[in-house]
């Protein structure tokens, strides 16, 4: 009987993935328990092929084992595990039930359970990245690049410590996330390429394979090559945990980039700022009691997912520790690692979709910047005076800003009343004069830098072979 999704315990199932069945099906093909068992069967098939090529088992053994593996229902493995209380022995028993008696001795021969488990995990995390995660990351990166370019000349006030600073452009602000996400994709590319498998036996010393194979290291390399993996330089009963840890760290740090973007864009939707807005459908409700509300709930949701899943990286770090050649203290905790990736995929999908429909109010951005133009002109004034030779320009301008506040005048008016500045102001360059006359044009190279960043990451991620 099919279990009602609302009887599931995890919110991942009934709350978040139910509304996106297509994405759930894709994620399940890597991170469900069905997928885990099927990946383990792929490793058992590669092992049989390696044994046959090494002359250990009769010709035809690998083909029959492969056929049996393709026919196994993960539910059968779980039923067998109820009897054996051992997951991999249950798996191999299910294979044995489906092959000729003469081929049964070669099932799982020379391998220990974790040869299968760790190699299968490396496979599914790798495949999930190349076939699902990386394309999604590239799609989001492209959305950010497109947004940055569209808004590269849109004036926005820069904010530090929650206060108005000096102006930038909105495209420049977005380019920050183009660069940060691009760096994370590059990091993950490297981390995924380093995922390793093993076929080295119970303690990693090739005790079993060395009994019947002349070169057990070459045998291991051949088996893993069939799966597109390489062995580490050293294994115990387990693959060294740092390879998967680096991958998960890449996921969590990329998750943090999404959370930071979401937090920035959530704040830009505050009523008193109102520079961007999420799409709001005709039937959507913002509050159960305030009909007028239009909440930035998508960006809030992304940050909330990050809060839930980011701390799980600490469990991955704790799973680095395994006594001697292996203990089982990571047996339960390690099973939850796929959920960390699954949560990230949710946030990644949500971020991309909400950006595609987000609107930018360039007039409001300019108006907000204009509010502070009489104040942030202090920086170009200080720089111009210092460049003109004023011996204590920063302090002089600081005092004038205080005087302007006290008198209720603009900084420009105070400057005009200060005769000691005349000789310095007369030598200011045209660029300096323009910045003082038109503070909203005091943008440095924000627009050019935006284009440089976008072009760089397009080249790195989309056009390099």
Wavefront OBJ file of the C-alpha trace (Angstrom):
o trace
v 0.000 0.000 0.000
v 1.367 3.418 -0.958
v 2.008 5.612 2.055
v 0.150 8.927 2.140
v 2.702 11.718 1.821
v 1.048 13.490 4.755
v 1.949 10.491 6.905
v 5.620 11.198 6.235
v 7.579 12.707 9.097
v 10.013 14.998 7.311
v 8.753 18.431 6.163
v 10.988 17.904 3.140
v 8.402 15.459 1.828
v 4.968 16.793 2.685
v 5.730 20.501 3.053
v 8.362 21.447 0.530
v 8.771 18.879 -2.221
v 5.102 17.975 -2.643
v 4.433 21.123 -4.655
v 7.345 20.407 -7.006
v 7.015 16.765 -7.979
v 9.388 17.072 -10.920
v 12.196 18.317 -8.702
v 11.377 15.719 -6.048
v 11.664 12.939 -8.624
v 15.070 14.227 -9.697
v 16.353 14.507 -6.136
v 14.958 11.090 -5.234
v 16.929 9.470 -8.040
v 20.088 10.236 -6.048
v 19.159 10.616 -2.403
v 16.204 8.320 -1.708
v 16.745 4.937 -0.101
v 15.772 3.368 -3.420
v 18.628 5.280 -5.029
v 21.061 4.281 -2.280
v 20.358 0.587 -2.831
v 20.596 0.875 -6.607
v 23.956 2.653 -6.350
v 25.216 -0.114 -4.054
v 24.132 -2.672 -6.643
v 26.112 -0.764 -9.280
v 29.222 -1.186 -7.166
v 28.579 -4.907 -6.707
v 28.246 -5.207 -10.490
v 31.561 -3.396 -11.072
v 33.221 -5.674 -8.515
v 31.965 -8.768 -10.343
v 33.247 -7.373 -13.633
v 36.653 -6.745 -12.093
v 36.817 -10.267 -10.666
v 35.946 -11.746 -14.033
v 38.570 -9.669 -15.823
v 41.140 -10.772 -13.235
v 40.338 -14.401 -14.033
v 38.963 -15.126 -10.573
v 35.475 -16.194 -11.681
v 34.134 -17.915 -14.806
v 33.184 -15.976 -17.905
v 29.530 -15.002 -17.655
v 29.549 -14.452 -13.905
v 29.528 -10.654 -14.143
v 26.718 -10.597 -16.692
v 24.482 -12.771 -14.545
v 25.236 -10.752 -11.414
v 24.535 -7.543 -13.305
v 21.203 -8.920 -14.499
v 20.306 -9.965 -10.959
v 21.217 -6.527 -9.575
v 18.958 -4.851 -12.127
v 16.011 -6.956 -10.940
v 16.309 -6.307 -7.211
v 13.618 -4.284 -5.480
v 15.036 -2.321 -2.521
v 12.049 -3.485 -0.476
v 13.343 -7.040 -0.824
v 16.686 -5.945 0.595
v 14.968 -4.389 3.588
v 12.926 -7.516 4.190
v 16.100 -9.583 4.105
v 17.770 -7.145 6.480
v 15.025 -7.852 9.022
v 16.438 -11.374 9.091
v 20.196 -10.678 8.840
v 20.345 -7.355 10.745
v 23.065 -6.377 8.256
v 22.298 -4.204 5.244
v 25.046 -5.279 2.852
v 24.745 -8.969 3.680
v 21.030 -8.572 2.980
v 21.922 -6.964 -0.349
v 24.289 -9.761 -1.353
v 21.783 -12.414 -0.265
v 19.228 -10.851 -2.580
v 21.722 -11.027 -5.427
v 22.519 -14.647 -4.616
v 18.859 -15.595 -4.775
v 18.826 -14.476 -8.410
v 21.990 -16.076 -9.834
v 23.094 -19.605 -10.586
v 24.537 -21.549 -7.680
v 27.907 -21.819 -9.422
v 28.218 -18.022 -9.560
v 27.193 -17.316 -5.974
v 30.684 -17.659 -4.429
v 31.870 -14.637 -6.408
v 29.253 -12.187 -5.166
v 30.931 -9.534 -2.996
v 34.191 -11.541 -3.061
v 37.154 -9.685 -1.437
v 34.925 -6.728 -0.440
v 33.862 -5.422 2.928
v 30.562 -3.624 3.449
v 32.033 -0.158 3.391
v 33.809 -0.823 0.103
v 30.293 -0.902 -1.284
v 28.728 1.802 0.883
v 31.410 4.480 0.619
v 31.929 3.910 -3.083
v 28.176 4.058 -3.725
v 27.940 7.284 -1.728
v 30.755 8.866 -3.736
v 28.908 7.872 -6.903
v 25.549 9.320 -5.970
v 26.921 12.550 -4.550
v 29.010 12.950 -7.699
v 26.144 12.186 -10.071
v 23.758 14.446 -8.176
v 26.212 17.322 -8.543
v 26.962 16.907 -12.241
v 23.452 16.003 -13.374
v 21.302 18.158 -11.080
v 23.094 20.541 -8.743
v 25.633 22.080 -11.094
v 23.071 22.871 -13.812
v 20.877 24.486 -11.157
v 23.810 26.505 -9.817
v 24.671 27.667 -13.323
v 21.052 28.665 -13.917
v 21.058 30.798 -10.774
v 24.429 32.287 -11.657
v 23.069 33.295 -15.052
v 20.041 34.936 -13.436
v 22.379 36.952 -11.232
v 24.586 37.921 -14.163
v 21.570 39.053 -16.171
v 20.204 41.045 -13.227
v 23.581 42.660 -12.514
v 23.966 43.741 -16.129
v 20.437 45.115 -16.368
v 20.962 47.202 -13.244
v 24.637 48.090 -13.589
v 23.804 51.801 -13.956
v 20.898 51.916 -11.483
v 21.957 54.233 -8.650
v 21.517 52.786 -5.174
v 22.784 53.947 -1.817
v 25.520 51.735 -0.427
v 24.885 50.561 3.120
v 27.356 49.618 5.812
v 26.289 48.772 9.365
v 22.713 49.370 8.232
v 23.524 53.025 7.544
v 23.712 54.977 4.313
v 27.328 55.081 3.130
v 28.175 56.294 -0.413
v 26.338 55.416 -3.632
v 26.883 52.312 -5.719
v 24.708 50.765 -8.382
v 22.280 47.935 -7.792
v 24.067 45.927 -10.461
v 27.297 46.296 -8.497
v 25.528 44.999 -5.388
v 24.293 41.974 -7.329
v 27.765 41.409 -8.809
v 28.936 40.560 -5.301
v 26.771 37.465 -5.447
v 27.814 36.672 -9.000
v 31.400 36.473 -7.762
v 30.682 34.650 -4.506
v 28.471 32.023 -6.109
v 30.959 31.609 -8.953
v 33.713 30.907 -6.429
v 31.525 28.317 -4.693
v 30.785 26.545 -7.979
v 34.509 26.389 -8.697
v 35.150 25.045 -5.202
v 32.466 22.390 -5.607
v 33.811 21.386 -9.019
v 37.123 20.626 -7.376
v 35.543 18.914 -4.366
v 33.392 16.623 -6.487
v 36.388 15.654 -8.603
v 38.123 14.509 -5.405
v 35.412 12.093 -4.250
v 36.984 8.657 -3.851
v 35.911 5.052 -3.669
v 37.630 1.950 -2.304
v 37.883 -1.781 -2.814
v 40.543 -2.504 -0.231
v 38.804 -4.850 2.186
v 38.079 -5.006 5.876
v 40.908 -2.828 7.197
v 42.092 -1.303 3.945
v 45.207 -3.466 3.668
v 43.864 -5.665 0.833
v 44.054 -8.737 3.063
v 41.303 -10.604 1.211
v 42.097 -9.581 -2.363
v 45.825 -10.204 -1.880
v 45.036 -13.896 -1.227
v 43.771 -14.445 -4.756
v 44.957 -11.447 -6.803
v 48.585 -10.686 -7.591
v 48.178 -6.911 -7.680
v 45.249 -5.939 -5.456
v 45.864 -2.187 -5.881
v 45.604 -2.505 -9.665
v 42.449 -4.577 -9.165
v 40.913 -1.874 -6.967
v 41.820 0.815 -9.492
v 40.219 -1.198 -12.307
v 36.973 -1.801 -10.410
v 36.639 1.866 -9.465
v 37.500 3.008 -13.001
v 34.367 1.230 -14.210
v 32.444 3.652 -12.016
v 34.457 6.719 -12.964
v 36.149 6.916 -9.558
v 39.669 6.646 -8.220
v 40.947 5.214 -4.929
v 42.518 7.406 -2.297
v 46.214 6.919 -1.577
v 45.190 5.195 1.672
v 42.000 3.751 3.118
v 41.124 1.910 6.283
v 37.836 0.061 6.362
v 36.363 3.387 5.269
v 37.282 5.991 2.678
v 38.986 8.916 4.379
v 36.110 11.224 5.407
v 37.713 14.457 4.232
v 36.662 13.947 0.600
v 32.942 13.937 1.349
v 33.459 16.554 4.055
v 34.960 18.973 1.531
v 31.992 18.389 -0.763
v 29.513 19.060 2.045
v 31.469 22.124 3.128
v 31.136 23.444 -0.421
v 27.385 22.872 -0.264
v 27.015 24.661 3.075
v 29.199 27.617 2.090
v 27.213 27.995 -1.153
v 24.054 27.778 0.966
v 25.422 30.679 3.013
v 25.799 32.779 -0.133
v 22.128 32.174 -0.939
v 21.137 33.030 2.631
v 23.124 36.273 2.534
v 21.554 37.257 -0.778
v 18.116 36.402 0.602
v 18.739 38.492 3.701
v 19.862 41.499 1.652
v 16.932 41.250 -0.733
v 14.476 40.693 2.109
v 15.655 43.905 3.759
v 15.411 45.857 0.505
v 11.675 45.094 0.602
v 11.113 46.812 3.972
v 8.344 49.391 3.763
v 10.722 52.266 4.484
v 13.184 51.068 1.786
v 10.918 49.470 -0.870
v 13.588 49.164 -3.559
v 12.638 45.710 -4.847
v 9.626 43.431 -4.547
v 8.841 39.759 -4.931
v 6.093 38.769 -7.326
v 2.691 38.471 -5.663
v -0.002 36.416 -7.389
v -3.639 37.446 -7.669
v -4.767 34.762 -5.216
v -1.858 35.019 -2.787
v -2.467 35.964 0.860
v 0.144 37.846 2.851
v -1.496 37.704 6.272
v -4.395 35.884 7.865
v -5.588 39.139 9.457
v -4.023 42.023 7.441
v -5.308 41.867 3.859
v -2.879 44.539 2.694
v 0.318 42.646 3.544
v 2.828 41.694 0.835
v 5.561 39.833 2.690
v 9.033 38.933 1.344
v 8.305 35.349 2.298
v 10.361 33.628 -0.392
v 13.604 35.242 0.666
v 12.692 34.636 4.314
v 12.073 30.982 3.458
v 15.524 30.652 1.873
v 17.223 32.055 4.958
v 15.116 29.813 7.192
v 16.173 26.710 5.258
v 19.808 27.761 5.674
v 19.313 28.089 9.437
v 17.971 24.551 9.547
v 20.584 22.833 7.393
v 23.827 24.797 7.818
v 24.461 23.516 11.387
v 24.514 19.969 10.021
v 28.023 20.571 8.731
v 29.146 20.161 12.343
v 27.909 16.575 12.247
v 29.953 16.020 9.090
v 33.016 17.345 10.897
v 32.344 15.066 13.841
v 32.107 12.152 11.421
v 35.794 12.718 10.630
v 36.579 10.805 13.795
v 36.589 7.012 13.545
v 38.585 4.926 15.998
v 41.450 2.927 14.539
v 40.378 1.364 11.241
v 36.675 2.019 11.810
v 33.870 2.332 14.326
v 30.143 2.780 13.844
v 29.688 6.182 15.440
v 28.983 7.690 11.999
v 26.552 4.945 10.988
v 23.378 6.834 11.868
v 24.674 10.401 11.504
v 26.113 9.777 8.052
v 22.747 8.694 6.714
v 21.433 12.233 7.081
v 24.128 13.844 4.891
v 21.912 13.664 1.779
v 19.306 15.809 3.547
v 21.812 18.658 3.750
v 22.183 18.587 -0.039
v 18.430 18.145 -0.471
v 17.718 21.241 1.630
v 20.220 23.223 -0.409
v 18.531 22.148 -3.642
v 15.234 23.483 -2.301
v 16.785 26.862 -1.530
v 18.595 26.932 -4.856
v 15.399 26.277 -6.773
v 13.470 28.873 -4.748
v 16.143 31.548 -5.198
v 16.232 31.124 -8.955
v 12.453 31.204 -9.332
v 11.929 34.280 -7.167
v 14.701 36.243 -8.921
v 13.092 35.591 -12.299
v 9.930 37.416 -11.191
v 11.423 40.049 -8.920
v 10.875 43.707 -9.783
v 13.309 46.559 -9.197
v 12.099 50.080 -8.394
v 14.942 52.195 -9.769
v 13.129 55.449 -8.956
v 12.832 54.469 -5.305
v 16.490 53.468 -5.237
v 17.505 56.861 -6.557
v 15.178 58.659 -4.148
v 16.653 56.773 -1.190
v 20.156 57.688 -2.320
v 19.143 61.314 -2.811
v 18.071 61.519 0.845
v 21.684 61.173 1.948
v 23.424 63.010 -0.875
v 24.108 66.061 1.280
v 25.873 63.859 3.783
v 27.848 61.339 1.740
v 29.364 64.192 -0.266
v 31.654 64.388 2.769
v 33.825 61.568 1.418
v 34.642 63.057 -2.000
v 35.137 66.429 -0.291
v 37.639 64.933 2.147
v 39.472 63.059 -0.634
v 39.651 66.152 -2.837
v 40.928 68.372 -0.021
v 43.548 65.809 1.000
v 44.680 65.389 -2.614
v 44.929 69.187 -2.852
v 47.312 69.235 0.122
v 45.057 70.025 3.089
v 47.047 68.872 6.149
v 44.060 67.520 8.120
v 41.259 67.086 5.614
v 39.371 64.253 7.300
v 39.101 66.060 10.621
v 38.154 69.345 8.954
v 35.312 67.700 7.019
v 34.178 65.753 10.067
v 33.800 68.962 12.031
v 31.947 70.630 9.173
v 29.441 67.760 9.026
v 28.752 68.258 12.739
v 28.341 71.989 12.182
v 25.943 71.346 9.303
v 23.821 69.124 11.533
v 23.790 71.665 14.335
v 22.854 74.582 12.078
v 20.442 72.643 9.895
v 22.411 73.564 6.799
v 23.883 71.500 4.000
v 27.546 70.568 4.062
v 27.983 72.501 0.825
v 26.740 75.678 2.543
v 29.168 75.210 5.423
v 32.051 74.687 2.992
v 31.200 77.922 1.187
v 31.366 79.785 4.509
v 34.872 78.461 5.317
v 37.524 80.821 3.825
v 40.459 78.533 4.717
v 39.282 76.010 2.112
v 39.333 78.398 -0.868
v 42.933 77.705 -1.918
v 42.360 73.947 -1.835
v 39.003 73.964 -3.587
v 40.489 75.989 -6.413
v 42.839 73.147 -7.346
v 40.283 70.313 -7.344
v 40.137 68.275 -10.548
v 37.092 68.139 -12.822
v 36.252 64.652 -11.551
v 36.363 65.985 -8.010
v 34.217 68.982 -8.865
v 31.676 66.771 -10.608
v 31.438 64.521 -7.555
v 30.859 67.519 -5.292
v 28.275 69.065 -7.606
v 26.451 65.829 -8.455
v 26.824 63.440 -5.512
v 24.663 60.732 -7.125
v 27.280 60.452 -9.857
v 29.928 59.621 -7.243
v 29.904 55.962 -8.274
v 33.539 55.116 -8.788
v 33.768 52.322 -11.345
v 30.711 50.439 -10.070
v 29.229 49.985 -13.526
v 32.488 48.915 -15.167
v 33.329 46.589 -12.282
v 29.920 44.965 -12.595
v 30.560 44.199 -16.247
v 34.069 42.927 -15.486
v 32.805 40.540 -12.824
v 29.988 39.240 -15.015
v 32.271 38.726 -18.006
v 34.864 36.918 -15.891
v 32.427 34.406 -14.445
v 30.722 33.847 -17.780
v 34.107 32.930 -19.198
v 35.035 30.729 -16.238
v 31.768 28.822 -15.975
v 30.166 28.772 -19.407
v 32.808 29.187 -22.088
v 35.954 27.427 -20.900
v 36.526 23.895 -22.158
l 1 2 3 4 5 6 7 8 9 10 11 12 13 14 15 16 17 18 19 20 21 22 23 24 25 26 27 28 29 30 31 32 33 34 35 36 37 38 39 40 41 42 43 44 45 46 47 48 49 50 51 52 53 54 55 56 57 58 59 60 61 62 63 64 65 66 67 68 69 70 71 72 73 74 75 76 77 78 79 80 81 82 83 84 85 86 87 88 89 90 91 92 93 94 95 96 97 98 99 100 101 102 103 104 105 106 107 108 109 110 111 112 113 114 115 116 117 118 119 120 121 122 123 124 125 126 127 128 129 130 131 132 133 134 135 136 137 138 139 140 141 142 143 144 145 146 147 148 149 150 151 152 153 154 155 156 157 158 159 160 161 162 163 164 165 166 167 168 169 170 171 172 173 174 175 176 177 178 179 180 181 182 183 184 185 186 187 188 189 190 191 192 193 194 195 196 197 198 199 200 201 202 203 204 205 206 207 208 209 210 211 212 213 214 215 216 217 218 219 220 221 222 223 224 225 226 227 228 229 230 231 232 233 234 235 236 237 238 239 240 241 242 243 244 245 246 247 248 249 250 251 252 253 254 255 256 257 258 259 260 261 262 263 264 265 266 267 268 269 270 271 272 273 274 275 276 277 278 279 280 281 282 283 284 285 286 287 288 289 290 291 292 293 294 295 296 297 298 299 300 301 302 303 304 305 306 307 308 309 310 311 312 313 314 315 316 317 318 319 320 321 322 323 324 325 326 327 328 329 330 331 332 333 334 335 336 337 338 339 340 341 342 343 344 345 346 347 348 349 350 351 352 353 354 355 356 357 358 359 360 361 362 363 364 365 366 367 368 369 370 371 372 373 374 375 376 377 378 379 380 381 382 383 384 385 386 387 388 389 390 391 392 393 394 395 396 397 398 399 400 401 402 403 404 405 406 407 408 409 410 411 412 413 414 415 416 417 418 419 420 421 422 423 424 425 426 427 428 429 430 431 432 433 434 435 436 437 438 439 440 441 442 443 444 445 446 447 448 449 450 451 452 453 454 455 456 457 458 459 460 461 462 463 464 465
